[in-house]
Amino acid sequence: MNPRVLATDLDGTFIPLEGDKQNLLDLEILRDQLEQQDTTLVYVSGRHLAIIEDAIREHDLPQPDWIIGNVGTAIYGKNPEGWTEEPAYHQHLASLCGEMSALRLQSITRSIEGLILQEQEKLSEYKVSFYTDPKELDELVTRITDRLAEVNSAWTLISSIDPFTGDGLIDLLPHGVSKALAIQWWCDHHDWDQREVVYAGDSGNDLAALTAGYRAIVVGNADRRLAKQVRDEHEAKQWSNRMHLAEAVATSGVLEGCRAFGLLPESDQP
């Protein structure tokens, strides 16, 4: 089955890196070829909707058909006025939270030193996020995991390093929720086969999606530890030809991977 969907992370992946002229050229090729091939484009980001819209304008990105935001805790479909959140997915997340609310979660983690609660606009009913010193990230992940176990919480965490600021990032999400879960829910409810999806990413919060069974593009600027994790997981599951470790970085790596998987043609012409 040939791929027909590009689901892609934004920061460090689809968005051109600052000062990279080849990324800018390849963004135009992606724009033209995605439109020509009638490819469904899904932006999958840790950002919330307003910041994603800002990024689309700032970087002149192609308009997506769907947006998955807040590390997989919100799915938005396009309408004539803008974007509409999928209410059924919102209800699904509510069923995963148990009795632990986001506010209660903030309360029980408040005493853990080294956690800096992110700005209010980066929090949601199903996402509690912190900044950390990157050197303390692993230790804080362990402490939070222990605290969640103590209170029998139905929440889990995803950690990563911000590729631009170098900050440690920790997102607390309902158990099992990730970019991968959101993409799978979207596929199931909109009649897409997993084999039709290509996913591109560069950081820790992309790991679940890169190892969920979709064709996976790891862009050239991704941490080599992430690349190894993805490769090891694919090998453990005996998947072949589902991972492309791009030589090119960011936008150019996405284009390289799309061509490797046959989602887009080899020629630079649309």
C-alpha positions as CSV (number, residue, x, y, z in Angstrom):
1,M,0.0,0.0,0.0
2,N,1.5,3.3,-1.1
3,P,1.8,6.2,1.5
4,R,-0.6,9.1,1.0
5,V,-0.3,11.0,4.3
6,L,2.6,13.1,5.6
7,A,2.3,13.6,9.4
8,T,5.2,15.7,10.6
9,D,6.6,17.4,13.7
10,L,7.3,21.1,13.2
11,D,10.2,22.4,15.3
12,G,13.5,21.0,14.1
13,T,11.7,18.9,11.5
14,F,9.4,20.5,9.0
15,I,10.2,24.1,9.8
16,P,13.4,25.3,8.1
17,L,16.4,25.8,10.4
18,E,17.5,29.4,10.8
19,G,19.9,30.5,8.1
20,D,19.6,27.2,6.1
21,K,19.0,28.2,2.5
22,Q,18.6,24.6,1.3
23,N,15.8,24.1,3.9
24,L,14.0,27.1,2.4
25,L,14.4,25.8,-1.1
26,D,13.2,22.4,-0.1
27,L,10.2,23.8,1.7
28,E,9.0,25.2,-1.7
29,I,9.6,21.8,-3.3
30,L,7.6,20.2,-0.6
31,R,4.8,22.7,-0.9
32,D,4.5,22.2,-4.7
33,Q,4.8,18.4,-4.6
34,L,2.5,17.9,-1.7
35,E,-0.2,19.9,-3.5
36,Q,0.5,18.2,-6.9
37,Q,0.3,14.7,-5.3
38,D,-2.8,15.6,-3.3
39,T,-1.0,14.4,-0.2
40,T,-2.9,14.8,3.1
41,L,-0.7,17.0,5.4
42,V,-1.0,16.7,9.2
43,Y,1.1,18.9,11.5
44,V,1.9,17.0,14.8
45,S,3.4,19.3,17.4
46,G,4.0,19.8,21.0
47,R,2.8,23.4,20.5
48,H,-0.8,24.5,21.2
49,L,-3.0,25.7,18.3
50,A,-2.4,29.4,18.4
51,I,1.4,29.0,18.4
52,I,1.1,26.5,15.5
53,E,-0.9,29.0,13.5
54,D,1.8,31.6,14.3
55,A,4.5,29.3,13.0
56,I,2.5,28.6,9.8
57,R,2.4,32.3,9.1
58,E,5.9,33.1,10.3
59,H,7.6,30.4,8.2
60,D,5.1,30.5,5.3
61,L,4.4,26.8,5.8
62,P,1.8,24.9,3.6
63,Q,-1.6,24.9,5.1
64,P,-2.2,21.5,6.7
65,D,-5.4,19.5,6.4
66,W,-5.3,18.5,10.1
67,I,-3.4,19.6,13.2
68,I,-2.5,17.5,16.2
69,G,-1.3,19.7,19.0
70,N,-0.2,19.7,22.6
71,V,1.8,16.5,22.3
72,G,-1.2,14.5,21.0
73,T,-3.9,15.9,23.4
74,A,-5.9,17.8,20.8
75,I,-6.9,17.1,17.2
76,Y,-8.2,19.9,14.9
77,G,-9.9,19.6,11.6
78,K,-10.1,22.5,9.1
79,N,-13.4,24.3,8.5
80,P,-14.2,27.5,6.6
81,E,-13.7,29.7,9.7
82,G,-10.5,28.0,10.9
83,W,-10.1,24.9,13.0
84,T,-12.5,22.8,15.0
85,E,-11.4,20.5,17.8
86,E,-12.5,16.8,17.5
87,P,-15.0,16.5,20.4
88,A,-14.9,12.7,20.3
89,Y,-11.2,12.6,20.9
90,H,-11.6,15.1,23.7
91,Q,-14.1,12.7,25.3
92,H,-11.7,9.8,24.8
93,L,-8.9,11.6,26.7
94,A,-11.3,12.3,29.5
95,S,-11.9,8.5,29.9
96,L,-8.2,8.0,30.3
97,C,-7.6,10.4,33.1
98,G,-9.3,8.6,35.9
99,E,-10.0,10.8,38.9
100,M,-6.8,12.8,38.6
101,S,-7.3,16.3,37.1
102,A,-4.5,18.4,35.6
103,L,-4.9,20.9,38.5
104,R,-4.5,18.1,41.1
105,L,-1.5,16.9,39.2
106,Q,0.1,20.3,39.4
107,S,-0.5,20.2,43.2
108,I,1.2,16.9,43.8
109,T,4.3,17.8,41.7
110,R,4.7,21.3,43.2
111,S,7.1,20.1,45.9
112,I,9.6,18.5,43.4
113,E,12.5,20.9,43.2
114,G,13.8,21.7,39.7
115,L,10.4,21.8,38.0
116,I,9.3,25.1,36.4
117,L,5.7,25.1,35.3
118,Q,5.4,26.3,31.7
119,E,3.3,29.2,30.7
120,Q,-0.5,28.9,31.1
121,E,-1.1,28.9,27.4
122,K,1.1,25.8,27.1
123,L,-1.0,23.9,29.6
124,S,-4.4,22.2,29.1
125,E,-7.0,20.0,30.6
126,Y,-4.9,17.0,29.4
127,K,-1.3,18.3,29.5
128,V,0.8,19.6,32.3
129,S,4.3,20.7,31.2
130,F,7.5,21.8,32.9
131,Y,10.9,23.3,32.0
132,T,13.9,21.7,33.7
133,D,17.7,22.0,33.7
134,P,18.7,19.5,31.1
135,K,21.4,18.1,33.4
136,E,18.7,17.2,35.9
137,L,16.2,15.8,33.4
138,D,16.8,12.1,34.0
139,E,16.7,12.5,37.8
140,L,13.5,14.5,37.6
141,V,11.8,12.0,35.3
142,T,12.5,9.3,37.9
143,R,11.2,11.5,40.8
144,I,8.0,12.4,38.9
145,T,7.5,8.7,37.9
146,D,7.8,7.7,41.5
147,R,5.4,10.4,42.7
148,L,2.8,9.4,40.1
149,A,3.1,5.8,41.2
150,E,2.6,6.8,44.9
151,V,-0.7,8.4,44.1
152,N,-1.8,5.7,41.6
153,S,-2.1,8.3,38.9
154,A,-3.5,7.5,35.5
155,W,-1.0,9.9,34.0
156,T,2.4,9.3,32.4
157,L,5.3,11.5,31.2
158,I,7.3,12.3,28.0
159,S,10.6,14.0,28.3
160,S,12.8,15.7,25.7
161,I,15.3,18.5,25.1
162,D,14.3,21.6,23.3
163,P,16.4,21.7,20.2
164,F,16.6,25.5,20.2
165,T,16.9,26.6,23.8
166,G,18.5,23.5,25.2
167,D,15.9,23.4,28.0
168,G,14.8,20.1,29.5
169,L,11.0,19.5,28.8
170,I,8.6,17.2,30.7
171,D,5.0,16.7,29.6
172,L,2.6,14.9,31.8
173,L,-0.3,13.3,29.8
174,P,-3.1,10.8,30.5
175,H,-1.7,7.3,30.4
176,G,-0.9,6.1,26.9
177,V,-1.5,9.5,25.3
178,S,1.2,10.6,22.8
179,K,1.5,11.8,19.3
180,A,1.3,8.2,18.3
181,L,-2.0,7.6,20.0
182,A,-3.5,10.7,18.4
183,I,-2.4,9.7,14.9
184,Q,-3.8,6.2,15.4
185,W,-7.1,7.6,16.7
186,W,-7.2,9.9,13.7
187,C,-6.5,7.0,11.3
188,D,-9.1,4.8,12.9
189,H,-11.8,7.5,12.7
190,H,-11.0,8.9,9.3
191,D,-10.5,5.6,7.4
192,W,-6.7,5.8,6.9
193,D,-4.6,2.6,7.0
194,Q,-1.4,2.8,9.1
195,R,0.6,1.8,6.0
196,E,-0.5,5.0,4.3
197,V,1.2,7.3,6.8
198,V,4.7,8.6,6.8
199,Y,5.8,10.3,10.1
200,A,8.8,12.7,10.4
201,G,10.3,13.8,13.7
202,D,13.5,14.8,15.5
203,S,13.1,14.6,19.3
204,G,12.0,12.6,22.3
205,N,8.3,13.4,22.0
206,D,8.4,11.9,18.5
207,L,9.7,8.6,19.7
208,A,6.3,6.9,20.2
209,A,5.1,7.9,16.7
210,L,8.4,7.0,15.1
211,T,8.1,3.5,16.6
212,A,4.4,2.9,16.2
213,G,4.6,1.1,12.8
214,Y,4.3,4.1,10.4
215,R,7.0,4.7,7.9
216,A,9.4,6.8,10.0
217,I,11.7,9.6,8.9
218,V,14.3,10.6,11.5
219,V,15.8,13.9,10.2
220,G,19.6,14.4,10.1
221,N,19.7,16.9,12.9
222,A,17.9,14.5,15.4
223,D,19.8,13.4,18.4
224,R,21.8,10.2,17.6
225,R,20.4,8.5,20.7
226,L,16.9,9.0,19.4
227,A,17.9,7.6,16.0
228,K,19.4,4.5,17.8
229,Q,16.3,4.0,19.8
230,V,14.1,4.1,16.7
231,R,16.4,1.7,14.8
232,D,16.5,-0.7,17.8
233,E,12.8,-0.7,18.2
234,H,12.2,-1.3,14.5
235,E,14.7,-4.2,14.6
236,A,13.1,-5.7,17.7
237,K,9.7,-5.7,16.0
238,Q,11.3,-7.1,12.8
239,W,10.1,-4.3,10.7
240,S,12.0,-3.7,7.4
241,N,12.0,-0.6,5.2
242,R,10.0,1.4,7.7
243,M,12.7,3.7,8.9
244,H,14.7,6.3,6.9
245,L,17.6,8.0,8.8
246,A,18.0,11.1,6.7
247,E,21.4,12.6,5.9
248,A,19.8,16.0,5.3
249,V,18.6,18.1,8.2
250,A,15.1,19.4,9.1
251,T,13.0,20.3,6.1
252,S,15.5,18.8,3.6
253,G,15.5,15.6,5.6
254,V,11.7,15.4,5.4
255,L,11.8,15.8,1.6
256,E,14.6,13.2,1.4
257,G,12.5,10.7,3.5
258,C,9.3,11.4,1.5
259,R,11.1,10.5,-1.7
260,A,12.7,7.4,-0.1
261,F,9.3,6.1,0.8
262,G,7.7,7.0,-2.5
263,L,5.3,9.6,-1.0
264,L,6.8,12.3,-3.3
265,P,8.6,12.0,-6.7
266,E,12.3,12.2,-7.1
267,S,12.3,15.1,-9.4
268,D,12.4,18.7,-8.1
269,Q,9.6,19.5,-10.4
270,P,6.0,19.2,-9.1
